[in-house]
Amino acid sequence: MKSNCKIVQISYNEPTSIAIALRGIQTVVLVPEIEDQRVDWVNQMVDTMAQENVVRCILISSIGTDATEKEQLNRFVRTEDKVKGSIQRWTILREGFPFQALFYWISMIQDQGVLGMSIKPEVEFAPLDISNLGDALVSVTFPSNRVDPDRSDQDQDSGHSEQGTDTTTVHDNAPSAQDDLERFDGQIYTLTGPETITGPKLVEELNRMLNANSEKNHKARNASGRQEGDVPTPVIYKHLTRDEVRAYLIKLRDRGARQKLVQRFESMDLLGVHGALRLFRRATTAAFGTLRAQSDSSSTASSSCQEGDEEHGKDVRSSDASPKRLQLPEEPFEPDQPGKPDEPGTRPSRHLTPQLEAPNDAEVDLVLDLLDYISEGRATFQSGDLEKVAGIRGANAKNFFEKYEQDFQQPEKRP
């Protein structure tokens, strides 16, 4: 099977570049930028999609669209309305509060032994692993690669769908790909995790993982004759005010805090450029095999994929950054300066993904709005939509902390 996938460049300052990138494309996966210009950029993108006769749009949105009084969440309402009013066929995937947002709290966890959020301790919510958003995206973009609904519960409990030609079973009586596509048309899916949890319960799972990891390392030290290490200090949950959380998130931009954000992430922006590229890479890899990425030297980026007579998929993103080639999230990390693996600016060889960036003002406001929305008791539900779309229950807190245990691990104290 021959694939033709590449990174192409656009700029919102050059509308013609958007039109050229969209020409001949039937399906667009649209992930709005978390920037102050988000709504304007989406409007421009969608107008160009309509102009270029794009047939189908899959929009990544967010929970909280019923909280129109919250500015950042209201912006998702406006982007949804624009897509629904302009594109013939559309599907909306609303992302629940992402587990990966907890990466922003690693500095607090490691320095203070605290997970401090503005969510009331007794309030439940159902966080979503971003990789499961990727599973849903695969299912609605390339339905022939959907998860087998009859696979074992053990596979589903893993929270991750192993999609591709080797693991996907398509039954003789399964609906056609076109029927599956039409099934998703005009649908809004709210994607949550498989279980509700509170802030203190999150900390319980984190401490359980840290203790298990400490015990494992203790056994390894004894086996090798090395000295016993420190027992991890238990992390506690603390209810903070919105202003306290804001101050903490903004402080992550300080140089020292940035270096702790940290040299070992297998993550992505919440909904940033790298996140969009990673989700699209995951989708195209599941559908077509290995993605061979190319890019030119323009100042903004998008990605497209074409496969014979298959329906085209496209993820169009933009960022007015310097004309530097974007590094895909699963490419080897290349530090600007050579150095030892654990020095700032470098990454251990076992992690081959970019660093998490400190949140900009719009991202800070979005996180705060989401935390407020949750604390008001408006996100206490498990939607079940992930299972409807992708055939999986998704990852829970235990799965998440086990997957990223080394990122939350407390640094060893040295004499």
C-alpha positions in Angstrom: 0.0 0.0 0.0 1.5 3.3 -1.1 0.9 6.3 1.1 1.6 10.0 0.5 1.7 11.9 3.7 3.5 15.1 4.3 3.7 18.3 6.4 2.7 21.4 4.5 2.9 25.0 5.5 0.2 27.7 5.9 -0.1 31.2 7.4 -3.2 32.9 8.6 -1.5 36.1 7.3 -1.6 34.6 3.8 -5.1 33.3 3.1 -4.0 31.9 -0.3 -1.7 29.5 1.4 -4.7 28.0 3.3 -6.7 27.6 0.1 -3.8 25.9 -1.7 -3.3 23.5 1.3 -7.0 22.6 1.3 -7.4 22.2 -2.5 -8.7 18.7 -3.3 -9.1 17.7 0.3 -12.4 16.1 1.3 -12.0 15.7 5.1 -10.4 18.2 7.5 -9.5 17.4 11.2 -9.7 20.8 12.8 -7.9 21.4 16.1 -8.4 25.0 17.2 -5.3 26.9 18.4 -5.4 27.8 22.1 -4.6 31.4 21.3 -6.5 34.7 21.7 -7.2 34.6 18.0 -8.7 31.1 18.1 -12.2 32.0 17.0 -11.0 34.4 14.2 -8.6 31.7 12.9 -11.3 29.0 12.9 -13.7 31.3 11.1 -11.0 32.0 8.4 -10.2 28.3 8.1 -13.8 27.1 7.9 -14.7 29.8 5.3 -11.7 28.6 3.2 -12.9 25.0 3.7 -16.3 25.9 2.3 -14.7 27.8 -0.6 -12.6 24.8 -1.5 -15.6 22.4 -1.3 -14.3 20.5 1.7 -17.0 17.9 2.4 -16.4 16.8 5.9 -14.9 18.3 9.1 -14.0 16.6 12.3 -13.7 19.2 15.0 -11.8 18.7 18.3 -13.7 20.7 21.0 -14.0 20.5 24.8 -16.4 19.7 27.6 -18.0 22.8 29.1 -19.8 24.2 26.1 -22.9 24.6 28.3 -20.9 27.1 30.4 -21.2 30.0 28.0 -20.4 32.5 30.8 -16.8 31.2 30.8 -14.9 32.9 28.0 -12.5 30.2 27.0 -15.2 27.5 27.0 -17.6 29.9 25.1 -14.9 30.1 22.3 -15.5 26.4 21.7 -19.2 27.1 21.4 -18.5 29.6 18.7 -16.1 27.3 16.8 -18.7 24.5 16.9 -21.4 26.8 15.6 -19.2 27.9 12.8 -18.4 24.4 11.6 -22.1 23.2 11.9 -23.3 26.2 9.9 -20.7 26.1 7.2 -19.7 22.5 6.5 -22.0 19.9 4.9 -20.9 16.9 7.0 -19.3 17.3 10.5 -18.5 15.4 13.6 -17.5 17.0 16.9 -15.3 15.3 19.5 -15.5 17.1 22.9 -12.5 16.3 25.0 -12.9 15.8 28.7 -10.3 17.2 31.2 -7.1 15.6 30.0 -5.0 13.6 32.4 -2.0 15.0 30.6 -2.8 18.4 32.1 -1.4 17.0 35.3 2.1 17.3 33.8 1.9 21.0 34.6 1.7 20.1 38.3 4.9 17.9 38.3 7.0 20.8 39.6 4.6 21.3 42.6 4.4 17.6 43.3 8.2 17.2 43.3 9.1 20.4 45.2 6.2 20.6 47.7 4.7 17.1 47.8 1.4 18.8 46.9 -1.2 18.5 44.0 -2.9 21.8 44.4 -6.0 22.5 42.2 -9.1 24.7 42.4 -11.3 21.7 42.3 -13.2 21.1 45.6 -11.9 17.9 47.2 -15.3 16.2 47.2 -16.2 16.9 43.5 -16.0 14.0 41.1 -15.0 14.2 37.4 -13.9 11.7 34.7 -10.5 12.7 33.2 -9.6 11.5 29.7 -6.3 10.2 28.5 -5.4 12.1 25.3 -4.3 8.9 23.6 -7.9 7.8 23.8 -8.9 11.0 22.1 -6.6 9.7 19.4 -8.4 6.4 19.4 -11.7 8.2 18.8 -10.2 10.3 16.1 -8.9 7.2 14.3 -12.4 5.7 14.5 -14.3 8.6 13.0 -11.6 9.5 10.4 -10.8 6.0 9.2 -13.8 3.8 10.2 -12.3 0.7 8.4 -9.7 0.7 11.2 -12.3 0.8 14.0 -11.8 -1.3 17.1 -13.4 -4.8 17.0 -16.4 -4.4 19.4 -16.2 -8.1 20.2 -12.6 -8.1 21.5 -11.9 -9.2 25.1 -12.6 -7.1 28.2 -8.9 -7.4 29.0 -8.0 -5.6 25.8 -10.5 -2.9 26.6 -9.4 -2.4 30.1 -5.9 -1.6 28.9 -7.3 1.8 27.9 -5.5 1.7 24.6 -6.6 0.4 21.2 -4.0 -1.4 19.2 -5.2 -0.4 15.8 -3.9 -1.5 12.4 -4.0 -4.3 9.9 -2.6 -6.9 12.3 -5.0 -6.4 15.1 -8.3 -5.0 13.6 -11.0 -7.6 12.9 -13.6 -6.6 10.3 -16.6 -8.9 10.3 -18.4 -10.0 7.1 -21.6 -8.4 8.4 -19.9 -5.2 9.5 -21.2 -2.0 7.9 -19.2 -0.5 5.0 -16.8 2.3 5.6 -19.2 4.7 3.9 -22.0 3.6 6.2 -19.7 4.1 9.2 -18.7 7.6 8.0 -22.4 8.5 7.7 -23.1 7.2 11.1 -20.8 9.8 12.6 -22.2 12.7 10.5 -23.9 15.4 12.5 -22.9 13.8 15.8 -21.4 15.4 18.9 -19.5 13.0 21.2 -18.3 14.0 24.7 -15.3 11.9 25.5 -14.6 11.1 29.2 -12.6 8.5 31.0 -14.0 5.2 32.3 -14.3 6.3 35.9 -15.1 9.3 38.0 -12.5 10.4 40.6 -11.8 13.2 43.0 -8.6 15.2 43.5 -7.7 13.3 46.7 -8.4 10.0 44.9 -6.0 11.1 42.1 -3.4 11.6 44.8 -4.1 8.2 46.2 -3.3 6.6 42.8 -0.2 8.8 42.4 1.1 7.7 45.8 0.3 4.1 45.1 2.4 4.3 42.0 5.2 6.1 43.7 5.3 3.6 46.5 5.2 0.6 44.1 8.0 2.2 42.1 10.1 2.8 45.2 9.6 -0.8 46.3 10.7 -2.0 42.8 13.8 0.2 43.0 14.6 -1.0 46.5 14.6 -4.6 45.4 16.8 -3.7 42.4 19.3 -1.9 44.7 19.4 -4.9 47.1 20.0 -7.2 44.2 22.9 -5.1 43.0 24.4 -4.5 46.4 23.7 -0.7 46.2 22.7 1.4 49.1 19.0 1.8 49.9 17.4 5.0 48.5 14.9 7.3 50.1 11.3 6.4 50.8 9.0 8.7 48.7 7.3 11.5 50.6 3.5 11.1 50.4 1.9 13.6 48.1 -1.2 15.4 49.5 -4.1 17.1 47.7 -4.7 20.8 48.5 -7.6 23.0 47.4 -6.3 26.2 46.0 -8.0 29.4 44.8 -8.3 30.2 41.1 -5.7 33.0 41.6 -3.3 30.7 43.4 -3.5 28.2 40.5 -3.1 31.0 38.0 0.1 32.3 39.8 1.5 28.7 39.8 0.9 28.1 36.1 2.3 31.5 35.1 5.4 30.8 37.2 6.1 27.7 35.1 7.4 30.2 32.5 10.4 31.0 34.7 13.6 29.5 33.4 14.2 27.1 36.3 10.6 25.9 36.2 10.7 25.5 32.5 13.7 23.2 32.8 11.7 21.1 35.3 8.8 20.8 32.8 10.7 18.4 32.4 13.3 16.6 30.3 11.3 13.4 30.1 7.8 13.8 28.6 6.0 11.4 26.2 3.3 14.0 26.1 2.0 16.9 24.0 0.5 20.4 24.3 -3.1 20.2 25.7 -4.4 21.0 22.3 -1.4 22.7 20.7 0.4 22.2 17.4 2.4 19.1 18.6 -0.7 17.6 20.0 -2.6 18.0 16.8 0.3 16.6 14.7 0.6 13.6 17.1 -3.1 12.8 16.9 -3.0 13.0 13.1 0.1 11.0 12.9 -1.5 8.3 15.1 -4.6 8.3 12.9 -2.7 8.0 9.6 -0.3 5.4 10.9 -3.2 3.3 12.0 -4.8 3.6 8.6 -1.9 3.5 6.2 1.2 2.4 8.0 4.4 4.4 8.7 4.0 8.1 8.1 6.9 9.7 6.2 6.8 13.4 7.1 8.2 16.2 5.0 8.1 20.0 5.4 9.2 23.1 3.7 10.8 26.2 5.2 7.6 28.4 5.6 6.6 29.9 8.9 3.5 27.8 9.7 2.6 24.2 9.6 -0.2 21.8 8.8 -0.2 18.1 7.8 -2.0 16.2 5.1 -2.4 12.6 4.0 -3.6 11.1 0.8 -4.1 7.5 0.0 -5.1 6.4 -3.5 -8.8 6.8 -3.9 -9.4 6.8 -0.1 -11.1 9.8 1.4 -8.4 12.3 2.2 -7.6 13.3 5.7 -6.1 16.6 6.8 -5.1 18.3 10.0 -4.5 22.0 9.3 -2.6 23.9 12.0 -0.8 27.2 12.1 1.7 29.0 14.3 3.5 32.3 13.4 6.7 31.0 14.7 10.2 31.3 13.2 10.7 29.3 10.0 12.1 26.3 11.7 11.1 22.8 10.8 8.5 21.4 13.3 9.6 18.2 15.0 6.9 15.6 15.2 6.1 14.3 18.6 7.4 10.8 17.9 10.6 11.8 16.3 13.9 11.6 18.3 14.4 14.6 20.4 17.3 16.7 19.2 18.6 19.2 21.8 19.9 22.6 20.6 23.1 22.0 22.5 24.9 18.7 23.1 25.2 17.6 26.7 24.8 14.8 29.2 21.5 13.0 29.2 20.2 14.5 32.4 21.3 18.1 31.8 18.7 20.8 31.0 18.1 21.0 27.3 18.7 17.3 26.7 16.5 14.2 26.9 17.4 10.7 28.0 17.7 8.4 25.0 14.7 6.2 26.1 12.3 9.2 25.6 12.0 10.3 22.0 9.5 13.1 22.3 9.5 16.9 22.6 9.3 18.8 25.9 6.1 20.2 27.2 5.9 23.9 26.9 4.8 26.2 29.7 1.2 27.4 29.1 0.5 30.7 27.3 -2.1 33.1 28.7 -5.0 31.5 26.7 -4.0 28.0 27.9 -3.8 29.2 31.5 -7.3 30.7 31.2 -8.6 27.5 29.6 -7.2 25.3 32.4 -8.7 27.6 35.0 -12.1 27.6 33.3 -12.1 23.8 33.1 -11.1 23.5 36.8 -13.9 25.9 37.7 -16.4 24.0 35.6 -15.4 20.8 37.3 -15.5 22.3 40.8 -19.0 23.5 40.2 -20.1 19.9 39.8 -20.9 20.1 36.1 -18.5 17.3 34.9 -19.5 14.5 37.2 -20.7 12.2 34.4 -19.2 9.3 32.5 -20.5 9.8 29.0 -19.8 6.3 27.5 -19.2 8.0 24.1 -15.6 6.8 23.9 -16.9 3.2 23.9 -19.6 4.1 21.3 -17.1 5.7 19.0 -13.9 3.6 19.5 -15.1 0.5 21.2 -12.9 1.0 24.3 -13.5 2.2 27.9 -10.3 4.2 28.0 -7.5 4.7 30.5 -8.2 5.4 34.1 -6.0 7.2 36.7 -4.1 4.0 37.6 -3.3 3.4 33.9 -2.2 6.9 33.5 0.2 7.1 36.4 1.7 3.7 35.7 2.3 4.8 32.1 4.1 8.0 33.1 5.6 6.9 36.4 9.1 8.1 35.7 7.8 11.6 34.9 6.1 12.0 38.4 8.9 10.2 40.2 10.5 12.3 43.0 14.1 13.0 42.2 16.6 11.1 44.2 18.3 13.0 47.0 22.0 13.1 46.6 24.5 13.5 49.6 
